[in-house]
Structure formats: C-alpha cells, structure tokens
Amino acid sequence: MITVLNEKLNGDMKNNPRRKKNSTRQMMRRIHTISNVNTIILLFIHFLLAGCGFYSLAGSIPSHIKSIAIPLLDNQTAEYGITEDITDNLLEKFTEENILRVVDEDNADSILRGIIKKVEDAPSTFTKEEAVTEYRYTVVLDVEWYDVKNDEILMKSQYSGWGAYGLSGDSGMDGIDNDNDGLIDEEDDDEIGDPRSFAIKVAVSKIGEDILNKILSNW
C-alpha cells in the first residue's frame, strides 16, 4: 500500500508542482495512520495469545467453582498406605497448580472423592526360562468430582496407573524403565531407591496427573 501511495505522490507532483507540499503532508499522514493501525493489531494479537494460557485452564472450570476439597480416599484393597499416598499426591498437585483453592469439605465449592478398587502387583516380563525379570505395580481408582452448590456430579471416571520394578536392590540399577519415560537407570535421575517403592510412587503420580488434567480440560 505504501508503494502505491508513493507512486501516486510522484505522479501528482510531476503533473502539478503546486500540489507538492500538500501532497507530501497528506502522504505522511496516511503512512503514519497505517503504521499506528498495524501497531495496534500486533499489540492486540500479543495480549490475546498471552491470555490463552490462563483462560485455557481457569476458563474450563464452572465459574462458580473456586475451591476443591480432597478428603481421604476409601480403600477396598488390602494394600497398606496406598490411601494416604494417593490422597497426599492429589493434594500436592492441586495445590501446586493453584487453579482451585484446596480447602476442607465444609468450605468447598466442589469435592473430589475416590475409591481405590484394585491394587495388582504381578510379574510382567519373563526370561526364556520363564524366570521373572520385571514386575508391574498397578492401581485402579474410581473418582467423582461433586458440585456442592448445584448438587450434581461434574465428573465420574476410572483411572489407573502403573510402575515397573525388578528384583535388584535399587531402581537405578535394575535395567528397567521403571516410570515408562524412555530412560533407564543412570540415564534417568528419577530412578532411585527401593524398586517397589519407586514403582508405587510412579503409579500414584500418574493417577494424580490424569485426574488433574481431566478436571482442567473437562469443559
């Protein structure tokens, strides 16, 4: 557009030198206006994109829900300590995300309840001689997210998570990708400590991440 205006200006000045001064002023005004409009458009796009990160999360939750309570989960298995592990992990993840305030049930706009349905600790990999080389620890959990104000279930679903472990004394030396991230032993800084305990931690963390992501993207 600026090129066309320049050509028009040059033609006008050749045909009528008296208009040179006025045409120059008009041209500068037009160029200045175009520049301002482009600047405003670019600024608008910038702020729009900058705001997407927030609205894609906070905007996906019903507007009247500002807080969440996460009471101790029920446990229908014989696995000791798993209830506290999953509940604590959920509390930690929601607190870190800080999209919903974590409060007690009496003051909550919503409540996240869960029931641990199954814990399975079974062999998953064998040698040619049928000796076990890898175990898989799996947790299955039923979850519902309850809207206190509207007295309705916002989400109801089943989640599962698993972690792998071997028979060595250290998950960082067992030759197994314990957390299924494509890294093994010294390649993975996360793999450390008692193999079975680490597998439980991986399974619990996976469930927590899936539940959090589901709630934030449910609408």
C-alpha positions as CSV (number, residue, x, y, z in Angstrom):
1,M,0.0,0.0,0.0
2,I,2.8,2.4,0.9
3,T,4.5,1.7,-2.5
4,V,1.2,2.6,-4.4
5,L,0.8,5.8,-2.4
6,N,4.4,6.8,-3.2
7,E,3.9,6.2,-6.9
8,K,0.7,8.3,-6.8
9,L,2.5,11.1,-5.0
10,N,5.3,11.2,-7.5
11,G,2.9,11.3,-10.4
12,D,0.9,14.1,-8.8
13,M,4.0,16.2,-8.2
14,K,5.1,15.9,-11.8
15,N,1.8,16.9,-13.2
16,N,1.2,19.7,-10.7
17,P,4.2,21.0,-8.8
18,R,2.0,23.4,-6.8
19,R,0.5,20.4,-5.0
20,K,3.9,19.0,-4.0
21,K,3.8,20.4,-0.4
22,N,0.2,19.5,0.3
23,S,0.6,16.0,-1.2
24,T,3.6,15.3,0.9
25,R,1.8,16.2,4.0
26,Q,-1.2,14.1,3.1
27,M,1.1,11.1,2.3
28,M,2.9,11.4,5.6
29,R,-0.4,11.4,7.5
30,R,-1.6,8.3,5.6
31,I,1.7,6.5,6.3
32,H,1.5,7.5,10.0
33,T,-2.1,6.2,10.2
34,I,-1.2,2.9,8.6
35,S,1.7,2.4,11.0
36,N,-0.5,3.1,14.0
37,V,-3.1,0.6,12.9
38,N,-0.5,-2.1,12.3
39,T,0.9,-1.4,15.8
40,I,-2.5,-1.7,17.4
41,I,-3.2,-5.0,15.6
42,L,0.1,-6.5,16.7
43,L,-0.4,-5.5,20.3
44,F,-3.9,-7.0,20.3
45,I,-2.6,-10.3,18.9
46,H,0.2,-10.3,21.6
47,F,-2.2,-9.8,24.5
48,L,-4.7,-12.3,23.1
49,L,-2.0,-15.0,22.9
50,A,-0.6,-14.1,26.3
51,G,-4.0,-14.6,27.8
52,C,-4.7,-18.0,26.3
53,G,-2.5,-19.8,28.8
54,F,-4.7,-18.7,31.7
55,Y,-8.1,-19.0,30.1
56,S,-7.4,-22.4,28.7
57,L,-7.2,-23.7,32.3
58,A,-9.2,-21.4,34.6
59,G,-11.8,-20.9,31.9
60,S,-12.6,-24.6,31.6
61,I,-14.0,-24.9,35.1
62,P,-17.6,-23.7,36.0
63,S,-17.4,-20.1,37.1
64,H,-18.9,-20.6,40.5
65,I,-16.3,-23.2,41.5
66,K,-13.3,-21.6,43.1
67,S,-12.3,-24.3,45.6
68,I,-12.0,-28.0,46.0
69,A,-11.8,-30.4,48.9
70,I,-10.0,-33.8,48.7
71,P,-10.9,-36.0,51.6
72,L,-9.1,-39.2,52.4
73,L,-9.9,-41.8,49.7
74,D,-11.7,-45.1,50.5
75,N,-9.7,-48.2,50.1
76,Q,-11.3,-51.5,49.1
77,T,-7.9,-53.3,48.8
78,A,-5.5,-54.8,51.4
79,E,-2.6,-52.6,50.3
80,Y,-1.4,-50.7,53.3
81,G,-0.7,-47.0,53.0
82,I,-1.9,-46.6,49.4
83,T,-4.8,-44.4,50.5
84,E,-2.6,-41.8,52.1
85,D,-0.1,-41.9,49.2
86,I,-2.8,-41.1,46.5
87,T,-4.6,-38.6,48.7
88,D,-1.4,-36.7,49.5
89,N,-0.3,-36.7,45.9
90,L,-3.6,-35.2,44.7
91,L,-3.5,-32.5,47.4
92,E,0.1,-31.7,46.4
93,K,-0.8,-31.5,42.6
94,F,-3.9,-29.3,43.1
95,T,-2.0,-27.0,45.5
96,E,0.9,-26.6,43.1
97,E,-1.4,-25.9,40.1
98,N,-3.3,-23.3,42.1
99,I,-6.3,-23.1,39.8
100,L,-8.6,-24.1,42.6
101,R,-8.1,-23.3,46.3
102,V,-7.7,-26.5,48.3
103,V,-9.9,-26.3,51.4
104,D,-11.8,-28.5,53.8
105,E,-15.2,-30.0,52.9
106,D,-17.2,-27.5,54.9
107,N,-15.9,-24.6,52.9
108,A,-15.5,-26.2,49.5
109,D,-17.4,-25.4,46.2
110,S,-16.5,-28.9,45.0
111,I,-15.4,-32.2,46.4
112,L,-13.2,-34.8,44.8
113,R,-13.9,-38.3,46.1
114,G,-12.3,-41.6,45.3
115,I,-12.3,-45.3,45.9
116,I,-9.3,-47.5,45.4
117,K,-10.8,-50.5,43.7
118,K,-7.8,-52.7,42.9
119,V,-4.1,-53.0,43.5
120,E,-2.2,-55.5,41.5
121,D,1.4,-56.5,41.9
122,A,2.2,-59.1,39.3
123,P,5.0,-60.4,37.1
124,S,5.0,-58.8,33.6
125,T,8.3,-59.9,32.0
126,F,10.0,-63.3,31.9
127,T,13.2,-64.8,30.5
128,K,13.2,-67.7,28.1
129,E,13.4,-70.0,31.1
130,E,10.2,-68.3,32.4
131,A,12.0,-66.6,35.3
132,V,10.5,-63.3,36.3
133,T,12.6,-60.3,35.4
134,E,10.1,-57.5,35.9
135,Y,7.0,-56.8,38.0
136,R,4.3,-54.3,37.3
137,Y,2.5,-52.5,40.2
138,T,-0.9,-51.2,39.1
139,V,-3.5,-49.2,40.9
140,V,-7.2,-48.7,39.8
141,L,-9.2,-45.9,41.2
142,D,-12.8,-44.7,40.8
143,V,-13.2,-40.9,41.1
144,E,-16.1,-38.4,41.1
145,W,-16.0,-34.6,41.3
146,Y,-19.0,-33.2,43.0
147,D,-20.5,-29.7,42.6
148,V,-21.7,-28.7,46.1
149,K,-23.8,-25.7,45.0
150,N,-25.7,-27.4,42.2
151,D,-25.8,-30.8,44.0
152,E,-24.5,-32.7,40.9
153,I,-21.7,-34.9,39.8
154,L,-19.4,-33.0,37.4
155,M,-17.2,-35.9,36.5
156,K,-17.2,-39.6,37.2
157,S,-14.5,-41.9,35.8
158,Q,-12.0,-44.7,36.5
159,Y,-8.2,-44.1,36.4
160,S,-5.3,-46.4,36.6
161,G,-1.5,-46.0,36.9
162,W,1.4,-48.4,37.0
163,G,5.1,-48.6,37.7
164,A,7.6,-51.3,36.8
165,Y,10.3,-52.7,39.0
166,G,12.9,-55.5,39.1
167,L,14.5,-57.7,41.8
168,S,17.6,-55.7,42.3
169,G,18.0,-53.6,45.5
170,D,18.0,-50.2,43.6
171,S,15.6,-49.0,40.9
172,G,18.6,-47.1,39.4
173,M,20.5,-50.3,38.7
174,D,17.8,-52.8,37.6
175,G,17.9,-52.2,33.8
176,I,14.2,-51.4,33.8
177,D,12.4,-48.3,32.6
178,N,10.5,-48.0,35.9
179,D,8.4,-44.9,35.0
180,N,7.9,-45.5,31.3
181,D,9.7,-42.3,30.2
182,G,12.1,-44.0,27.8
183,L,15.1,-43.6,30.1
184,I,16.8,-46.4,32.1
185,D,19.0,-46.4,35.3
186,E,21.8,-43.8,35.1
187,E,20.0,-42.0,32.2
188,D,17.1,-41.2,34.5
189,D,17.7,-39.1,37.6
190,D,14.2,-40.0,38.9
191,E,15.0,-43.7,39.2
192,I,16.5,-44.1,42.7
193,G,15.8,-46.1,45.8
194,D,13.8,-49.2,46.6
195,P,12.4,-50.6,43.3
196,R,8.9,-51.5,44.6
197,S,8.5,-48.2,46.5
198,F,9.5,-46.3,43.4
199,A,7.0,-48.2,41.3
200,I,4.2,-47.3,43.7
201,K,5.3,-43.6,43.5
202,V,5.2,-43.7,39.7
203,A,1.7,-45.3,39.7
204,V,0.3,-42.8,42.2
205,S,1.8,-39.8,40.4
206,K,0.3,-41.0,37.0
207,I,-3.2,-41.2,38.5
208,G,-2.8,-37.7,40.1
209,E,-1.7,-36.2,36.8
210,D,-4.6,-37.8,34.8
211,I,-7.2,-36.6,37.3
212,L,-5.9,-33.1,37.4
213,N,-5.7,-32.8,33.6
214,K,-9.2,-34.2,33.2
215,I,-10.7,-31.7,35.6
216,L,-8.9,-28.8,33.9
217,S,-10.0,-29.8,30.4
218,N,-13.4,-31.2,31.2
219,W,-15.3,-28.2,29.8
